């Protein structure tokens, strides 16, 4: 009988085989497969491990971009309907290996902060963002290689660990580029591209712009504030119009304004009121009335032409700019690149869009609808509707 059956297996050996079978053990073949998989994992994560060994550092990036076609600077996580500048920036940071992918999904993980918001269609020549990154080799070249040509990183500097680009910003400088026929008298053809700004008219414009300097209650220059809100008081350091220049047969001028911070639509309304006065639609006295409690009907110039030119960090520079560890945030070495970007991407976009859409000429035709001798409430009571911004420039603001 013993010859008809198999030799009995020791109990311990059978139990061991059952245990190995349940665990998926397949002898030397299984060991070789596991070793190969581990090798693949090590190889695929080699770059990632090297990056993770790099310490993250707080830096600032100097950005320039043309805002046409974008719904502003600030990213709306989870929304792919409206593309923003930060969508392209974060994608480039991840793809270049500066930040891990999960930091792109939650920007708080890299302590990201923009210095100033720019809304739909608004461009920037000197935006500054702060964030923590891996300082990889050739970092600027690698980031820019994953960005479109109308978005550039022009500079990088190390900053203190607690630096926040918005909170540390002392002031912001914007410029507003517009065709000079906007300053022609109302009796003049509002679409005459042959118009040239005289020295006398330019002087008149600059006298009016100078009235904005200092601290004033700007509640009439935004829809977001009432006359008694402390935050409606803003400090303007300077505002002036530069000498005009001709591009493609049309004369343009640039109005520059430097202030501590700005409310939504504030700059566009400041420009709009000066244009209305120079053209003869509004008396100069309306400027004084704007500082009072009454709600004045102030026209809002088109969003096209508004550009964030630079941001200022005077107090930070005084404290840390010459401590031997950090650089001052003045970007003097990058000035030539900033100018080149404006000439290549910002000015041409403004000029071509103005020619195609004629936003300034259309807006000028709405100025007679405003009642500058009455408050906004009185104008509404008389059935006079203050015009809204033109289609295509809605949502363009200059908030801080």
Secondary structure, DSSP 4 states (H G I P E B T S, - for coil): -TTTSPPPPPHHHHHHHHHHHHTT--THHHHHHHHHHHHHHHHHTHHHHHHHHSPEEEEEEEEEE--TTSS-SS--TT--SS--HHHHHHHHHHHHTSS-HHHHH-GGGGT-EESS---TT-EEEEEEEEEEEE--TTHHHHHHHTS-TTEEEEEEEE--TT--TTTT--EEEEEEEEEGGGGS-TTS-TT-TT----HHHHHHHHHHHHTT-EEEE-GGG-SS--TT-GGGEEEEEEEEEPPPEEETTEEEEEEEEEES---TTHHHHHHHHHHHHHHTSS-THHHHHHTSSS-B------STTEEEEEEE-HHHHHHHTTSSSS--S--GGGHHHHHHHIIIIIHHHHHHHHHHH-HHHHHHTTGGG--TTSBHHHHHHTTPPPPPPPTTSTT-----
